[in-house]
């Protein structure tokens, strides 16, 4: 049977890149989201909407999820409300991030779909000060400090129960600081915004400093595709790898690539773990090498430049 993918949260940053990559591979894609939102797709596809099958529905409504999943072979579940939205509306955050994940696995159980990758988050862990080792193990104690982290912790455990009780395979990935075109929401989106501002020649200040694990959005998208295709018994959840560098270093590369110098950054380290061990992911799926950081920023600059109003 030919592959057919369902991508939830298809209008988000990672989702838009997943849709793009799957279509470039010739795979049939059902792109599921709450409503139409074209701006990220247009940005990364040079102004052209991708030719996916669009399915608009509510992740918290079981029938909407089941209807979208009918006929697919693989699921990439990315849809979620991020930290600020969960804080502003905790009940809605729980509904989308936890009940929505339950709906995904219930539909998979009913329809016989057995290849699922899903997005967890580094937010399931606590503060950097909570751990004795600088590099955090995939199986380190989860100590979430936000409602978003609590909901993602619950979603990880939902996947494990659906494996133990119903034999539904899944792989969960925990992204950290995703960057690149399309990353325009969330606490750690500011370095991506800095790239776009440099293209537009607009002064910009990243409010924090310290070290983060920068993960290029197309690399993260390919990881979720690979995870969905990984036929392994169980429901492992693993950290994925990126470029562990200072915010200052990242911004300096943006300056060097664009020639725009009016970018600045703070000095405060965000209180999140910034170096997570990704060896279990490498052992599990043998992912391809990451895009070099400078190349990733240069490609991001090109994409933002092509979409600039002056072009």
DRENNUGU-496853 format. One record per residue (C-alpha): x, z negated, y. Coordinates in pm, 1 decimal, always signed. Example, Ala and Ser with C-alpha at 12.3 -4.5 7.8 and 13.67 -1.06 7.14 Angstrom:
2
+1230.0; -780.0; -450.0
+1367.0; -714.0; -106.0
***
This chain:
311
+0.0; +0.0; +0.0
+137.6; +94.6; +341.5
+217.6; -188.5; +576.9
-39.4; -277.8; +838.3
+38.8; -563.7; +1076.1
-186.1; -795.5; +1272.5
-12.1; -936.5; +1580.6
-186.7; -1225.8; +1754.4
-92.6; -1298.8; +2112.1
-7.6; -930.6; +2137.4
-16.4; -935.2; +2517.7
+245.9; -1208.5; +2546.7
+615.8; -1146.7; +2593.6
+721.9; -1164.2; +2228.3
+395.0; -1004.8; +2118.5
+443.1; -700.9; +2340.3
+793.8; -648.4; +2200.8
+669.1; -691.6; +1842.6
+398.9; -427.1; +1897.8
+653.7; -190.1; +2051.4
+904.3; -229.4; +1767.6
+648.9; -196.1; +1488.3
+501.2; +120.2; +1638.1
+851.3; +265.4; +1676.5
+894.1; +202.8; +1302.5
+577.1; +398.8; +1231.2
+379.4; +91.8; +1123.3
+6.6; +62.2; +1189.4
-62.0; -232.0; +1420.9
-373.4; -427.4; +1512.3
-298.6; -601.5; +1841.2
-515.8; -911.3; +1885.1
-561.9; -1105.1; +2206.7
-835.9; -1271.0; +2407.1
-872.8; -988.3; +2657.3
-701.2; -677.8; +2788.8
-379.2; -741.7; +2980.1
-155.6; -439.1; +3009.7
+122.8; -548.2; +3243.7
+386.7; -649.4; +2987.9
+319.4; -346.8; +2769.0
+346.7; -113.1; +3066.9
+668.6; -284.0; +3177.7
+855.1; -245.9; +2850.1
+710.6; +95.1; +2755.4
+795.4; +280.1; +3079.2
+439.4; +276.7; +3209.9
+269.8; +395.3; +2889.1
+34.0; +178.4; +2684.2
+130.8; +160.0; +2315.1
-105.4; +326.3; +2068.3
-201.4; +21.6; +1867.0
-548.5; -68.0; +1747.4
-668.5; -316.7; +2006.5
-884.1; -605.4; +1887.4
-1007.3; -847.2; +2151.2
-1140.2; -1178.6; +2032.2
-1108.5; -1554.9; +2041.5
-851.3; -1715.6; +1812.5
-1069.7; -2026.8; +1795.8
-1360.7; -1826.2; +1651.6
-1309.7; -1782.9; +1277.8
-1512.3; -1460.8; +1255.1
-1310.4; -1294.4; +1531.4
-989.7; -1373.6; +1344.4
-1126.9; -1259.1; +1009.6
-1256.0; -933.9; +1156.3
-916.4; -859.7; +1311.7
-730.3; -942.3; +989.1
-944.9; -728.5; +760.7
-733.4; -457.6; +599.7
-390.5; -583.9; +709.3
-94.6; -664.6; +485.6
+117.9; -876.0; +721.8
+41.2; -1119.6; +1003.9
+262.7; -1220.4; +1296.1
+91.2; -1514.5; +1460.4
+222.1; -1568.0; +1814.0
-88.2; -1661.6; +2012.2
-63.3; -2004.6; +2177.2
-108.0; -2189.4; +2503.1
+223.6; -2304.8; +2649.6
+327.4; -2643.3; +2787.8
+161.0; -2629.3; +3135.0
-169.3; -2500.1; +2995.7
-181.9; -2764.4; +2721.1
-110.9; -3031.9; +2980.4
-385.1; -2902.2; +3209.7
-646.1; -2870.6; +2933.3
-547.1; -3068.6; +2623.5
-864.4; -2994.0; +2427.2
-830.1; -2620.3; +2478.8
-461.4; -2639.5; +2389.0
-544.2; -2814.8; +2062.9
-819.9; -2564.1; +1990.0
-598.0; -2259.9; +2041.2
-272.2; -2390.2; +1898.3
-401.8; -2591.7; +1603.4
-754.4; -2471.8; +1520.0
-645.9; -2114.7; +1589.9
-362.8; -2150.7; +1338.6
-605.8; -2293.0; +1082.2
-828.1; -1989.5; +1139.7
-532.6; -1758.7; +1072.7
-456.0; -1924.0; +739.8
-823.5; -1948.2; +640.9
-869.5; -1576.9; +702.4
-549.2; -1504.5; +510.1
-676.4; -1711.4; +217.5
-1010.2; -1531.2; +215.6
-864.2; -1181.0; +256.3
-562.0; -1220.4; +30.3
-297.2; -1177.3; +300.1
+24.6; -1339.1; +185.8
+295.7; -1237.5; +432.6
+275.9; -1442.4; +751.9
+525.7; -1531.8; +1018.2
+422.6; -1773.7; +1290.2
+568.5; -1909.4; +1609.5
+660.3; -2272.4; +1624.7
+888.6; -2395.1; +1902.7
+1197.8; -2598.0; +1974.6
+945.1; -2828.2; +2148.1
+868.2; -2992.2; +1811.9
+1192.3; -3182.6; +1862.1
+1252.8; -3459.9; +2112.2
+1496.9; -3498.4; +2396.5
+1863.4; -3417.2; +2351.5
+1936.1; -3789.1; +2389.2
+1722.6; -3861.4; +2081.0
+1974.5; -3701.9; +1843.8
+2330.3; -3804.4; +1761.3
+2455.7; -3450.2; +1692.6
+2489.3; -3180.0; +1957.2
+2375.2; -2909.6; +1713.1
+2029.4; -2995.8; +1582.6
+1951.7; -2932.7; +1215.5
+1638.5; -2740.9; +1116.4
+1518.5; -3045.9; +923.6
+1593.8; -3297.3; +1200.3
+1318.3; -3545.2; +1275.2
+1047.0; -3393.0; +1490.8
+986.9; -3606.9; +1799.8
+772.2; -3396.7; +2034.7
+738.5; -3519.9; +2391.0
+461.5; -3283.7; +2506.2
+114.6; -3201.0; +2379.8
+238.2; -2847.5; +2318.3
+511.0; -2987.5; +2092.9
+258.8; -3206.7; +1911.6
+31.9; -2908.1; +1849.0
+321.2; -2695.2; +1724.1
+425.2; -2977.4; +1490.5
+71.7; -2981.2; +1351.3
+75.5; -2602.2; +1310.3
+400.4; -2622.3; +1110.1
+234.4; -2869.7; +875.6
-81.8; -2658.4; +848.7
+132.6; -2375.3; +711.1
+294.8; -2608.3; +457.8
-42.0; -2730.2; +328.9
-172.0; -2373.6; +288.5
+133.0; -2299.8; +75.0
+105.5; -2615.1; -137.4
-271.2; -2588.5; -189.1
-337.0; -2213.3; -181.6
-0.6; -2043.5; -237.4
+1.5; -1860.5; +96.4
+357.6; -1771.4; +191.6
+472.3; -1804.2; +550.9
+784.9; -1836.7; +760.0
+778.1; -2027.3; +1087.9
+1037.1; -1962.9; +1358.2
+1128.1; -2193.3; +1645.6
+1235.6; -1993.2; +1952.9
+1415.7; -2166.2; +2237.3
+1473.1; -1997.3; +2576.0
+1336.3; -1646.8; +2534.0
+1446.1; -1412.3; +2812.4
+1404.9; -1051.9; +2916.9
+1132.0; -823.1; +3049.8
+789.5; -969.7; +2988.6
+902.6; -1333.1; +3002.8
+714.4; -1446.3; +3310.1
+543.0; -1769.2; +3203.0
+658.4; -2110.6; +3090.3
+917.2; -2369.7; +3188.2
+1219.6; -2162.4; +3087.1
+1107.1; -1827.4; +3226.3
+1305.3; -1868.6; +3550.9
+1628.7; -1703.3; +3425.9
+1422.6; -1394.2; +3338.2
+1258.7; -1404.5; +3679.3
+1608.3; -1417.7; +3829.1
+1690.3; -1082.4; +3665.9
+1380.7; -919.8; +3814.3
+1444.3; -1074.0; +4157.2
+1800.8; -942.0; +4153.0
+1668.7; -591.4; +4083.3
+1427.3; -628.8; +4375.1
+1707.9; -769.8; +4595.2
+1508.1; -1087.7; +4655.2
+1678.8; -1425.0; +4686.8
+1593.4; -1660.3; +4398.0
+1682.8; -2011.5; +4282.6
+1664.9; -2130.4; +3921.2
+1558.2; -2490.9; +3958.3
+1768.9; -2633.3; +3675.2
+2115.5; -2597.3; +3527.5
+2290.6; -2722.8; +3219.0
+2303.2; -2541.1; +2886.7
+2025.3; -2350.7; +2708.3
+1996.3; -2134.1; +2398.6
+1916.5; -1793.0; +2548.5
+1734.3; -1562.8; +2306.1
+1670.5; -1199.3; +2401.8
+1303.4; -1109.7; +2361.3
+1360.7; -791.8; +2152.2
+1587.6; -991.4; +1917.6
+1319.5; -1259.0; +1881.8
+1054.4; -994.6; +1815.5
+1264.2; -837.1; +1540.3
+1312.4; -1183.9; +1388.4
+935.7; -1234.5; +1360.2
+896.3; -892.0; +1199.7
+1173.5; -968.6; +952.4
+1022.3; -1310.7; +876.9
+683.5; -1155.7; +799.2
+851.6; -918.3; +554.2
+1051.1; -1192.6; +382.7
+895.4; -1255.4; +42.8
+990.3; -1612.7; -31.3
+786.8; -1880.3; -203.9
+707.9; -2162.9; +34.9
+642.4; -2218.4; +403.1
+983.9; -2284.1; +559.1
+1016.8; -2339.3; +933.1
+1358.9; -2266.6; +1079.4
+1544.6; -2251.5; +1407.8
+1659.0; -1909.7; +1524.8
+1985.3; -1833.7; +1696.5
+2070.7; -1713.5; +2043.1
+2346.7; -1746.1; +2302.6
+2420.2; -2109.9; +2385.9
+2558.0; -2085.6; +2739.6
+2517.6; -2251.2; +3075.8
+2243.1; -2146.1; +3313.6
+2525.6; -2095.6; +3562.4
+2699.5; -1852.9; +3324.3
+2375.8; -1663.1; +3266.2
+2308.6; -1625.6; +3638.6
+2666.0; -1516.5; +3703.9
+2626.9; -1237.1; +3447.5
+2307.6; -1126.6; +3625.2
+2499.7; -1119.8; +3954.0
+2782.7; -918.3; +3799.4
+2548.8; -664.1; +3637.4
+2327.2; -613.0; +3942.5
+2577.0; -667.0; +4222.7
+2320.0; -893.7; +4389.2
+2472.9; -1227.0; +4486.7
+2181.7; -1422.5; +4635.8
+2090.8; -1600.8; +4314.3
+2149.2; -1973.4; +4270.7
+2083.3; -2245.5; +4016.8
+2045.9; -2618.9; +3996.7
+2261.8; -2869.4; +3815.8
+2007.4; -3074.0; +3620.1
+2010.4; -3026.3; +3243.8
+1660.7; -2985.0; +3106.0
+1593.7; -3274.7; +2866.7
+1547.4; -3046.2; +2565.2
+1784.1; -2994.8; +2275.0
+1994.3; -2692.9; +2358.2
+2185.5; -2613.8; +2039.7
+1991.7; -2583.0; +1715.6
+2139.2; -2494.5; +1376.8
+2012.2; -2152.6; +1267.7
+2207.1; -2126.7; +941.0
+1893.4; -2174.9; +723.9
+1739.1; -1870.9; +898.7
+2052.9; -1665.7; +843.0
+2061.6; -1770.2; +476.7
+1692.0; -1693.7; +435.6
+1667.1; -1347.1; +589.3
+2015.6; -1216.0; +680.8
+1907.4; -1108.7; +1031.7
+2107.7; -839.6; +1213.0
+2360.7; -936.4; +1481.2
+2221.3; -1046.8; +1814.2
+2235.0; -824.1; +2118.9
+2538.9; -912.2; +2328.6
+2429.3; -1125.0; +2626.7
+2570.0; -888.9; +2889.3
+2412.5; -587.4; +2716.1
+2078.4; -768.4; +2695.7
+2086.7; -846.5; +3067.8
+2196.0; -490.4; +3152.5
+1907.6; -344.8; +2948.8
+1667.2; -586.8; +3116.6
+1794.4; -471.1; +3455.4
+1732.9; -108.5; +3357.5
+1376.0; -183.5; +3245.8
+1296.7; -380.7; +3561.1
+1456.7; -106.8; +3772.9
+1242.8; +163.0; +3610.9
+929.2; -35.2; +3692.6
+1031.2; -121.4; +4049.6
+793.7; +6.0; +4320.8
+1088.2; +187.4; +4479.4
+1131.2; +404.3; +4170.5
***
